[in-house]
């Protein structure tokens, strides 16, 4: 354990800017992945086939899990529970009708 003496200057942490992607990375184009675009069709992130949600800086921002029954859960990056999802089979099949379907967000 490191002990600091009083009056010792400690510089503030430096935030490293990550590259903002303007197009999907290769893993966002895999089968089962869904790309998220804004209303101007700019790339904003993707949901991987396993339900992991990434933003356009490749940071994990949450998780989505949907069972075949149409029920599922969503949570944040720390895996804290957010909500319970309910889809009918028709909604799920039309939503996931093809891989790499863009999802538009406001």
Helices and strands as residue ranges (DSSP letters): G 26-29, E 34-38, E 43-47, E 52-55, E 60-66, E 71-76, E 81-86, H 89-95, E 102-105
